[in-house]
Amino acid sequence: MTDEQRRAQASEIETGTRYRLPEELALSEKRYRELVERLREGVFNCDSAGCLTFLNAAWTEILGYPAC
């Protein structure tokens, strides 16, 4: 394989990766969000100050009122 062929191959791989990775990340985030929202257990996240930044839908059922 010549240097030119190697550069062309590397360029193809880079281009494919550049477009494929964001799509794969978006799909992964979607699967994660769907999983967390469907759990019957409460899932939450807090910021560094201890303030809640995320509550999944189970919190509404657990607490009996919506998380605003």
N, C-alpha and C positions, 0 to 999 in steps of 0.2 A: 504494500500500500504506500502510495507516495504521500509526501507532506501535504500536498494540495487535497488529496482524498481524505486524509485525516482531519484537516481543517474543515472540510465540507461536512464530514460525518459529525464532528464536534458541534458545528453550527446547527445541524439538524437536531441533534440531541438537546442542545440548549434551547432552541426554539420550541421543541415539543414539551420540554420541561416547563418552560415559562408559561405556556398556555394550560398545560395539564395540571400543574400543582394548585393554582387557584381554584380550579373546578373541583379537584379532589378535596381541598380544604373546605369549600362550601358544602359539599356533600357530607363530609365528616361532621361539620358543625350542625347541619340539619338533623342528622341521625342522633347526635348527642342531645340536641334540644328536644326532639320528639321523645327520646328515652326519658329524660328528666321530667318532662311534662306529664308523662303517662305513669310515672311511679306513684304508688299509693303512700309512700313515705315522704315526709317533708324534706325538701332540699332547699338550702339557703346559701347565700354568700354575703359576706360582710366586707366593708372597706377597712382601711387601716385604723379608722377612728371607731370602729365597732358598729357602724350604721349598716343596716341591712340594705343590700343593693339588689338582691334577687330572692324571690320566693316562688317555688313552683305551685302548681294548682292544688296539690294535696293540702297545702296550708289552709285553704278555704274550708275544706272538709274537716280538717283537724281542729281548727279554731272556731269554726261555725260562722265566720264572717270573712268578707273578702279582704285580701291584702292589698292595700292601696299604695 
